[in-house]
Structure formats: C-alpha cells, structure tokens
Amino acid sequence: MRTIAAVYSNFSRMLLEDRIYEDPTISYTDICAALHVAPSDFDEYLKKEMGMNGSEILQSFQKLLTLQAITHTREIFK
C-alpha cells in the first residue's frame, strides 16, 4: 500500500516535471485516478500541506501557464 506522502510526491512530480497541467483535458479527478487515490482523501492531505485542494492547485498551475503565454505574446508585439 502506498502512503499518502508517496502519492503527494508523485503528484508533485506530475506537476513540476511532467507538466501535466499543460493538457487542458486533464482534470484533478483524472490525476487522482492515475495515482490510485480518492480525490476527497487526497484533498484532505493537500489542504493540510498546501492550504488548497487539488483542483485549486491544478487551476493555479494552469493560470500560471496562461499568464506566461500572455507575457510572451506581449513581448512579440513590442
């Protein structure tokens, strides 16, 4: 049985190394299914560790990606 800390480590890798948030079709539920953890159980852990649930974390990464694209576009048109 994998520990929730191992799931958290894999979730972090998926975001930071694999950049899974770049695929707009991937949901937090999909990520939890791949990690073999219930979203509600993992959310409880994430809230304690990060102060946000998994959907909020994924949305934050996706928002950063959008902001990077806007900044890049502005640089092209200068």
Secondary structure, DSSP 8 states (H G I E B T S, - for coil): ---HHHHHHHHHHHHHTS-GGG-TT--HHHHHHHHT--HHHHHHHHHHHHSS-HHHHHHHHHHHHHHHHHHHHHHHT-
